[in-house]
Amino acid sequence: MGTAFVFPGQGSQDVGMGAPLAKEFASAKAVFDEVDDALGQNLSKIMWEGPKDELTLTENAQPALMAVSMAVMRVLETEHGLVLADRVKYVAGHSLGEYSALAAAGALSISDAARLLKLRGQAMQQAVPVGKGAMAALLGVSVDVAEKVAAEAAQGDVCQIANDNDPAQVVLSGDKSAIDRVGDVGKAHGVRRAVPLPVSAPFHCVLMQPAADAMAEALSNVEIRAPAVPVVANVRAEAISDPAEIVARLVEQVTGRVRWRESVLFMTANGITDVYEIGAGKVLAGLVKRTARDLRSASIGLPEDVAEHASAVCG
């Protein structure tokens, strides 16, 4: 039996997330306090009380989701004796979740992860003027067909695959003019539905290059250590452990494709049988199940989830 921990990305946030953990476990509350201190901001208050539109801001959602994931990790470690390297073969995270995965594996401190994600959110928001970029999810489509749709919809504008999420869900990102054409182009290729996403910027495409440059500079000033277990990098869908390569892939990830489907298949091919989503929501557990039906997957984000799965996870 092989186990992987995966960590959610933007879209999994919701007002109230993390509050039950903080109420029940001092170790979880300490994580939220550490993130607040690192940012000089009462982020936990926004997480637990809202307003929702403030939590949804990219610069708040990214460190907030990491904080919840790390609170779960801390509870598993302090209350149930989890030693990651003894129980888990790989970690992986969806977009910002890669930072959570690295923090969970000890490659990055929680404080550094919080500051980097705050900056990442700000840089991604500022990279493209509001209204110029957009994203859309194509449903019922393979990545090969999505490539054709993106190429035809571009017409000289930017239109790229941002997320290859599962065998029937691919997200496109780019100039709003191109994304607006995706629906009609997709119909001709048998796309079941093209759903515009309520995002504030076109993530994971070349329009994000200014944000990638900002992250390259920020990461050069942070200590990245070798992780306790390999991280399956979004942009390569393979396991890496070298700190220099981790930095390079985090920079590349800002403009590059999140190869989530391929990452799940990589883990399956390398002996993973059980996947636990650590943090807020249940998005990744669903994507995992749709990609590899034989994998067992579960989400751990609430005290009752910890109680249900701790013995299986921690031994």
Secondary structure, DSSP 8 states (H G I E B T S, - for coil): --EEEEE--TT---TTTTHHHHHH-HHHHHHHHHHHHHHTS-HHHHHHH--HHHHHSHHHHHHHHHHHHHHHHHHHHHHH---HHHH-SEEEESTTHHHHHHHHTTSS-HHHHHHHHHHHHHHHHHHS-TTTEEEEEEES--HHHHHHHHHHHHTTS-EEEEEEEETTEEEEEEEHHHHHHHHHHHHHTT-SEEEE---SS--SSGGGHHHHHHHHHHHTTS-----SS-EEETTTTEEE--HHHHHHHHHHHHHS-B-HHHHHHHHHHTT--EEEEESSSSHHHHHHHHH-TTSEEEEE-SHHHHHHHHHHHH-
